[in-house]
Amino acid sequence: MYRIAIWSLLGSVALFGSAACKAKTPAAVPSNDPAIVATVNGTQITREQLQDAAEGQLSQVESQIYQIKKNALDDLVEEQLIAAGAKKAGLSVEAFLKKEVDDKATKPTEQEMKQFYEQRKAQIGDRSFDEVKGQIEQVLSQSRAQTARQALLASLKSGAEIAVNLEPPRRTIEAGDNPTKDRLPVPLLRQVAPNAQSDLRHLRREGPLHDKGLSLELP
């Protein structure tokens, strides 16, 4: 009986001590200051610190979003130019593109396809010319159609008034030791070829250029 009373007393003390400890360490109250995003053991983390820590990733995301919008806007501009050109020619868009693009893209000759094959033997491997002839013809035909399309767009743009108001994202960069922060644009795309991105998008629309594990690319 005496032992039971002792254990009961010890249990009560333990529970009381635990409750007392919890009462001494109340949960942190969120700050009402909008500049504070978190508090750790009384140390505040500011919104500016968070922005600095996430700057690199945010810049990449913003650049990707901008590029997606730019690509979509380029497509919309091209559609408007082609529609206007078709209307001026008194043709449907389909007939206009056939006349100005498809009919001007000459079919590759047997000699041209063989030359393409010989130049890429290392890439093609042990497959014969006859095995890949159809794919080579497809690649060369699409390339010529794209060249004709770009020539058409260049002609349509030269006679059109185009104003683009989509601006690239900008980020704050410290200018040396000067505390003044300059607003500088984030570099988004190396302009290796002015129409490279547009060319790739339109080629993708034409369908895959890959078959049976073979990938053929133009220089």
C-alpha positions in Angstrom: 0.0 0.0 0.0 2.9 2.3 0.9 4.6 1.6 -2.5 1.4 2.3 -4.4 1.1 5.7 -2.7 4.8 6.6 -3.5 4.4 5.7 -7.2 1.1 7.7 -7.4 2.9 10.7 -5.8 5.8 10.5 -8.3 3.4 10.3 -11.2 1.6 13.4 -10.1 4.9 15.3 -9.8 5.9 14.2 -13.3 2.7 15.4 -14.8 2.8 18.7 -12.9 6.4 19.2 -14.0 5.5 18.5 -17.7 2.6 20.9 -17.6 4.8 23.5 -16.0 7.4 23.3 -18.7 4.8 23.6 -21.4 3.4 26.7 -19.7 6.9 28.3 -19.7 7.4 27.8 -23.5 4.3 29.2 -25.2 4.0 28.9 -29.0 5.5 31.8 -31.0 2.9 34.3 -32.1 3.1 35.2 -35.8 4.3 38.8 -36.4 1.8 41.3 -37.7 4.6 43.1 -39.5 4.2 42.3 -43.3 8.0 42.7 -43.6 8.5 39.7 -41.3 7.8 36.2 -42.9 9.0 34.0 -40.1 10.4 34.1 -36.5 12.8 31.4 -35.2 13.5 31.5 -31.4 13.0 35.2 -31.5 15.1 35.8 -34.6 13.1 37.4 -37.4 13.4 36.4 -41.1 12.5 39.3 -43.3 10.7 39.4 -46.6 13.9 40.9 -48.1 16.0 38.0 -46.9 13.5 35.6 -48.4 13.6 37.5 -51.7 17.4 37.4 -51.8 17.5 33.6 -51.0 15.0 32.8 -53.8 16.2 35.4 -56.3 18.1 32.9 -58.5 15.2 30.4 -58.8 12.6 33.2 -59.2 14.6 34.7 -62.0 14.7 31.4 -63.9 11.0 30.9 -63.5 10.2 34.5 -64.6 12.5 34.0 -67.6 10.7 30.8 -68.6 7.3 32.4 -68.2 8.4 35.3 -70.4 9.8 33.0 -73.1 6.5 31.0 -73.2 4.5 34.3 -73.6 7.0 35.6 -76.2 6.7 32.4 -78.2 2.9 32.5 -78.1 2.9 36.2 -79.0 5.2 35.5 -82.0 2.8 32.9 -83.2 -0.2 35.2 -82.9 1.7 38.0 -84.7 2.6 35.5 -87.5 -1.0 34.3 -87.8 -2.2 37.9 -88.2 0.4 38.6 -90.8 -0.5 35.5 -92.8 -4.2 36.2 -92.5 -3.7 39.8 -93.8 -1.5 38.5 -96.6 -4.1 35.9 -97.6 -6.9 38.5 -97.6 -4.9 40.9 -99.7 -4.2 38.1 -102.2 -7.9 37.2 -102.3 -7.1 33.6 -101.1 -7.9 31.5 -98.1 -5.1 31.1 -95.5 -4.7 27.5 -96.6 -4.5 28.4 -100.3 -2.1 31.3 -99.6 0.3 29.1 -97.6 0.2 26.5 -100.4 1.1 29.0 -103.0 3.7 30.9 -101.0 5.3 28.1 -99.0 4.5 24.6 -100.2 4.7 25.3 -103.9 8.0 27.2 -103.5 9.7 24.4 -101.4 11.2 22.2 -104.1 11.4 18.5 -103.5 15.0 17.2 -102.8 16.6 15.3 -105.6 18.1 11.8 -105.3 21.6 13.3 -105.5 20.9 15.8 -102.7 19.5 13.0 -100.4 22.5 10.8 -101.1 24.9 13.7 -100.3 23.0 14.3 -97.0 23.4 10.6 -96.3 27.1 10.5 -97.0 27.7 13.5 -94.8 26.0 11.8 -91.8 27.1 8.3 -92.1 28.8 8.3 -88.7 25.5 9.4 -87.1 23.3 7.1 -89.1 25.4 4.0 -88.5 25.2 0.8 -90.5 21.7 1.6 -92.0 21.7 1.7 -95.8 20.6 4.7 -97.8 17.4 3.0 -98.9 16.4 2.4 -95.2 16.6 6.1 -94.3 15.8 7.7 -97.6 12.2 8.5 -96.6 13.4 10.2 -93.4 16.1 12.2 -95.2 13.5 13.4 -97.8 11.2 14.5 -94.9 14.0 16.4 -93.1 15.1 18.2 -96.3 11.5 18.9 -97.4 10.5 20.4 -94.0 13.7 22.5 -94.0 12.9 24.0 -97.4 9.3 24.6 -96.4 10.5 26.4 -93.3 12.9 28.5 -95.3 10.1 29.5 -97.7 7.8 30.3 -94.7 10.4 32.6 -93.1 11.0 34.4 -96.4 7.2 34.9 -96.6 7.0 36.3 -93.1 10.0 38.6 -93.7 8.2 40.0 -96.7 4.9 40.4 -94.8 6.7 42.1 -91.8 8.4 44.6 -94.0 5.1 46.0 -95.1 3.3 45.9 -91.7 3.3 48.1 -88.7 4.1 45.9 -85.6 4.3 47.2 -82.1 5.2 44.7 -79.3 4.7 45.8 -75.7 5.7 42.6 -74.0 8.8 43.4 -71.9 11.3 40.9 -70.4 11.4 40.6 -66.6 13.8 42.9 -64.8 15.7 42.3 -61.6 17.6 44.5 -59.2 21.3 44.3 -59.4 23.9 46.0 -57.2 26.1 48.4 -59.2 29.5 47.7 -57.6 29.9 49.4 -54.2 27.3 52.0 -55.0 24.2 51.3 -52.8 22.0 52.6 -55.6 20.3 49.7 -57.3 19.9 49.8 -61.1 17.0 48.1 -62.8 18.7 45.9 -65.4 17.0 43.4 -67.8 17.6 39.7 -67.2 19.3 38.2 -70.2 16.9 35.6 -71.6 18.0 34.2 -74.9 21.2 34.3 -76.9 20.3 35.6 -80.3 22.4 33.0 -82.3 19.9 33.2 -85.1 17.0 35.7 -85.3 14.4 33.1 -86.3 15.8 30.0 -84.6 13.0 29.7 -82.0 10.3 30.3 -84.5 11.8 27.8 -86.9 12.0 25.1 -84.2 8.3 25.6 -83.2 7.0 25.4 -86.7 9.1 22.3 -87.5 7.7 20.6 -84.4 4.2 21.3 -85.6 5.0 19.4 -88.8 5.5 16.2 -86.9 8.4 14.2 -85.5 11.6 13.9 -87.4 12.7 10.8 -85.4 11.9 7.3 -86.3 13.3 3.9 -85.3 16.0 5.4 -83.1 17.4 7.6 -85.9 17.8 11.3 -85.5 18.7 13.5 -88.5 19.6 17.1 -88.0 20.6 19.8 -90.4 23.9 21.6 -89.8 
